Amino acid sequence: MWATDRLVAPFVASIAVALLALPAAVAQAQGQAPSGKSPVTEADIARATRSQPTITDKDIEAARRKHRMPSDDELARVPVPAAPRIDALPQPQSQGKIDLGAIAGGFDAMGAPDPAKSGMAVGPTLLVFVSFSMPDPALERLVDQAARSGATLLLRGLVDDSLQKTVARVQRVIGQRKVGFQIDPQAFDRFTITATPSFVLIKDRSVPTPCAAGTCFAADSYALAAGDVSIDYALRFIQKTAPKFSREAQAFLAKLKGG
């Protein structure tokens, strides 16, 4: 390197540093930050506030008239969809009609005691306590024998808490046969029924009395048999184990034989 180069280099570096510091010095002399922005003043805020629109009561009223509620006459002219026709819905096929009132009403006038008529003599009456948890062949056999003997079948409650499902199930079991089929949970309590099927034969001229289960019968006024048997077997069992009910049992056996 030449000697003149060594002399010129420090001088050039000093000039470069001076040029870099010049803009900052100028800005400081003018009272401004080198890279800062102007602060927002009260005048700026007031100017921005004046530029915003002012909503008056007149504007509100005009908007209310433009977007008003419809009048009663206008609502009356709006077509209303027609209500669905329940009778037009598909109906399940049924071979016969079931008296819903008889099913839901518990005991009726088919020889079963009416809780509303306590004190009146009833009988002889044959009650068969069943449930839909029983095998279908056993239930259908009892339905057929009840139709021929005049016995009344009793359920404790509804299928899935639905009267419609219960009616459909009863209709499927009964078919064309005429048989008393009742729902009476109190009857299960009245005769202490703990299993199905169970058979209760109420003696002729038995007089029910009021009790917590609606109406009750004296212990010596009815006979009870339980087990997965037919009605005729249960009646013969009652004849053997409770001879004083033999006449009532024989009356139902005669109907079975004649039916």
C-alpha positions as CSV (number, residue, x, y, z in Angstrom):
1,M,0.0,0.0,0.0
2,W,1.1,3.5,-0.8
3,A,1.9,6.0,1.9
4,T,-0.6,8.4,0.5
5,D,-3.3,5.7,0.9
6,R,-2.5,5.4,4.6
7,L,-3.0,9.2,5.0
8,V,-6.3,9.4,3.0
9,A,-8.1,6.5,4.7
10,P,-8.6,8.1,8.2
11,F,-9.8,11.2,6.5
12,V,-12.4,9.4,4.5
13,A,-13.7,7.5,7.5
14,S,-14.1,10.8,9.4
15,I,-16.2,12.3,6.6
16,A,-18.5,9.1,6.5
17,V,-19.2,9.4,10.3
18,A,-20.1,13.0,9.9
19,L,-22.5,12.4,7.1
20,L,-24.3,9.7,9.1
21,A,-24.8,12.0,12.0
22,L,-26.0,14.9,10.0
23,P,-29.8,13.9,9.6
24,A,-30.1,13.4,13.4
25,A,-28.6,16.8,14.1
26,V,-30.9,18.5,11.7
27,A,-34.0,16.8,13.2
28,Q,-32.9,17.7,16.7
29,A,-32.4,21.3,15.6
30,Q,-36.0,21.4,14.3
31,G,-37.4,20.0,17.6
32,Q,-38.7,16.7,16.0
33,A,-37.9,13.1,16.8
34,P,-35.8,11.4,14.1
35,S,-38.4,8.7,13.4
36,G,-41.4,9.6,15.6
37,K,-45.0,10.6,14.7
38,S,-47.0,13.8,15.5
39,P,-48.9,13.4,18.9
40,V,-52.8,13.5,18.7
41,T,-54.0,16.8,20.1
42,E,-57.4,17.9,21.6
43,A,-58.1,19.7,18.3
44,D,-57.7,16.4,16.4
45,I,-60.2,14.7,18.7
46,A,-62.7,17.5,18.4
47,R,-62.4,17.5,14.6
48,A,-63.1,13.7,14.5
49,T,-66.1,14.1,16.8
50,R,-67.7,16.7,14.6
51,S,-67.3,14.5,11.6
52,Q,-69.5,11.7,13.1
53,P,-73.2,11.8,12.1
54,T,-75.8,12.8,14.7
55,I,-78.9,10.5,15.1
56,T,-82.0,12.6,16.0
57,D,-85.5,11.6,17.1
58,K,-86.6,12.3,13.5
59,D,-84.1,9.7,12.2
60,I,-85.4,7.1,14.7
61,E,-89.0,7.8,13.7
62,A,-88.2,7.5,10.0
63,A,-86.6,4.1,10.7
64,R,-89.6,3.0,12.7
65,R,-92.0,3.9,9.9
66,K,-89.8,2.1,7.3
67,H,-89.5,-1.1,9.4
68,R,-92.9,-1.1,11.1
69,M,-94.8,-4.1,12.5
70,P,-97.6,-5.6,10.3
71,S,-101.1,-4.7,11.2
72,D,-103.8,-7.2,12.3
73,D,-105.4,-6.9,8.8
74,E,-102.1,-7.7,7.1
75,L,-101.5,-10.7,9.4
76,A,-105.0,-11.9,8.7
77,R,-104.3,-12.0,5.0
78,V,-101.2,-14.2,5.4
79,P,-102.2,-17.8,4.5
80,V,-102.1,-20.2,7.4
81,P,-100.9,-23.8,6.7
82,A,-103.7,-26.3,7.1
83,A,-103.7,-28.5,10.2
84,P,-102.5,-32.1,9.5
85,R,-105.3,-34.6,9.1
86,I,-104.8,-37.3,11.7
87,D,-107.4,-39.5,10.1
88,A,-105.4,-39.5,6.9
89,L,-102.3,-41.0,8.5
90,P,-101.7,-44.7,7.9
91,Q,-103.5,-46.9,10.3
92,P,-102.3,-50.3,11.6
93,Q,-104.3,-53.2,10.3
94,S,-106.7,-54.5,12.9
95,Q,-109.0,-57.4,12.8
96,G,-111.3,-56.1,15.5
97,K,-111.8,-53.2,17.9
98,I,-110.7,-53.0,21.5
99,D,-112.5,-51.0,24.1
100,L,-109.7,-48.7,25.4
101,G,-111.9,-47.6,28.3
102,A,-112.4,-51.2,29.3
103,I,-108.7,-52.0,29.1
104,A,-107.6,-48.9,31.1
105,G,-110.5,-48.9,33.5
106,G,-109.5,-52.0,35.5
107,F,-112.4,-54.3,36.6
108,D,-115.6,-54.0,34.6
109,A,-119.0,-55.6,34.5
110,M,-117.7,-59.0,33.1
111,G,-118.1,-60.6,36.5
112,A,-115.1,-58.8,38.1
113,P,-115.6,-56.7,41.2
114,D,-116.0,-53.0,40.7
115,P,-114.1,-51.0,43.4
116,A,-116.8,-48.3,43.1
117,K,-119.5,-50.7,44.2
118,S,-118.0,-52.1,47.4
119,G,-120.6,-53.8,49.6
120,M,-122.4,-55.5,46.6
121,A,-122.2,-59.3,46.3
122,V,-120.2,-60.5,43.3
123,G,-119.1,-63.9,41.9
124,P,-118.4,-66.4,41.1
125,T,-115.4,-64.8,39.3
126,L,-112.3,-66.2,37.8
127,L,-109.3,-63.8,37.4
128,V,-106.2,-64.8,35.5
129,F,-103.2,-62.6,36.2
130,V,-100.8,-62.5,33.2
131,S,-97.9,-60.4,31.8
132,F,-96.4,-60.0,28.4
133,S,-93.1,-61.4,29.7
134,M,-94.7,-64.8,29.5
135,P,-94.0,-67.0,26.5
136,D,-96.4,-66.3,23.7
137,P,-97.7,-69.9,23.4
138,A,-98.6,-69.9,27.2
139,L,-100.3,-66.5,26.9
140,E,-102.3,-67.5,23.8
141,R,-103.4,-70.7,25.5
142,L,-104.7,-68.7,28.5
143,V,-106.4,-66.2,26.1
144,D,-108.2,-69.0,24.3
145,Q,-109.4,-70.6,27.5
146,A,-110.4,-67.3,29.1
147,A,-112.6,-66.6,26.0
148,R,-114.3,-69.9,26.4
149,S,-114.7,-69.9,30.2
150,G,-115.6,-66.3,30.8
151,A,-112.5,-65.6,32.9
152,T,-111.0,-62.1,32.9
153,L,-107.3,-61.6,32.2
154,L,-105.5,-58.9,34.1
155,L,-102.3,-57.0,33.5
156,R,-100.3,-55.0,36.1
157,G,-99.5,-52.0,33.8
158,L,-98.8,-50.7,30.3
159,V,-96.2,-51.8,27.9
160,D,-93.3,-49.2,28.0
161,D,-95.8,-46.9,29.7
162,S,-97.7,-46.5,26.5
163,L,-101.4,-47.2,26.1
164,Q,-101.1,-47.4,22.4
165,K,-98.4,-50.1,22.5
166,T,-100.4,-52.0,25.1
167,V,-103.5,-51.9,22.9
168,A,-101.5,-53.1,19.9
169,R,-100.0,-56.0,21.9
170,V,-103.4,-57.0,23.4
171,Q,-105.0,-56.9,19.9
172,R,-102.2,-59.1,18.5
173,V,-102.8,-61.7,21.3
174,I,-106.6,-61.6,21.3
175,G,-107.3,-61.5,17.6
176,Q,-111.0,-62.3,17.0
177,R,-111.7,-63.8,20.4
178,K,-114.0,-62.1,22.8
179,V,-112.2,-62.0,26.2
180,G,-112.1,-59.6,29.1
181,F,-108.6,-58.1,29.2
182,Q,-108.0,-55.5,32.0
183,I,-105.2,-53.3,33.4
184,D,-105.5,-53.2,37.2
185,P,-102.3,-52.8,39.3
186,Q,-104.4,-52.7,42.5
187,A,-105.7,-56.2,41.8
188,F,-102.2,-57.5,42.0
189,D,-101.9,-55.9,45.4
190,R,-105.3,-56.9,46.5
191,F,-104.6,-60.6,46.0
192,T,-100.8,-60.4,46.7
193,I,-99.9,-61.6,43.2
194,T,-96.1,-62.1,42.9
195,A,-95.9,-64.4,39.8
196,T,-97.7,-64.8,36.5
197,P,-99.7,-66.6,35.6
198,S,-101.8,-66.7,38.8
199,F,-105.4,-67.7,39.1
200,V,-107.9,-66.3,41.6
201,L,-111.4,-67.9,42.0
202,I,-113.8,-65.7,44.0
203,K,-116.6,-67.5,45.7
204,D,-120.2,-66.8,44.7
205,R,-121.9,-64.0,46.7
206,S,-118.6,-62.7,48.1
207,V,-118.9,-59.1,49.4
208,P,-115.9,-56.8,48.8
209,T,-115.0,-54.1,51.4
210,P,-113.0,-50.9,51.1
211,C,-109.3,-51.1,51.7
212,A,-106.0,-49.6,50.7
213,A,-106.1,-51.5,47.4
214,G,-109.6,-50.1,46.5
215,T,-111.7,-53.1,47.5
216,C,-110.6,-56.3,49.3
217,F,-112.1,-59.8,49.9
218,A,-112.0,-61.9,53.0
219,A,-109.3,-64.6,52.9
220,D,-111.9,-67.3,52.9
221,S,-113.9,-65.8,50.0
222,Y,-111.3,-66.7,47.3
223,A,-108.8,-69.3,46.3
224,L,-105.4,-68.7,44.7
225,A,-103.3,-70.9,42.5
226,A,-100.1,-70.0,40.7
227,G,-97.8,-71.6,38.1
228,D,-97.3,-72.0,34.4
229,V,-100.4,-74.1,33.9
230,S,-103.7,-74.0,32.0
231,I,-106.9,-72.6,33.4
232,D,-108.5,-76.1,33.6
233,Y,-105.5,-77.4,35.5
234,A,-105.6,-74.5,38.0
235,L,-109.4,-75.1,38.5
236,R,-108.9,-78.8,39.2
237,F,-106.0,-77.9,41.6
238,I,-108.4,-75.6,43.5
239,Q,-111.0,-78.3,43.7
240,K,-108.5,-80.6,45.3
241,T,-106.9,-78.2,47.7
242,A,-109.9,-76.0,48.5
243,P,-113.0,-78.3,48.3
244,K,-115.4,-75.5,49.4
245,F,-114.7,-73.8,46.0
246,S,-115.5,-77.0,44.1
247,R,-118.9,-75.7,42.8
248,E,-117.5,-72.5,41.5
249,A,-114.6,-74.2,39.8
250,Q,-116.9,-76.8,38.2
251,A,-119.0,-74.0,36.7
252,F,-116.0,-72.6,34.8
253,L,-114.8,-76.1,33.9
254,A,-118.2,-76.8,32.4
255,K,-117.9,-73.6,30.2
256,L,-114.5,-74.7,29.1
257,K,-115.7,-78.2,28.1
258,G,-118.8,-76.8,26.4
259,G,-116.9,-74.0,24.6
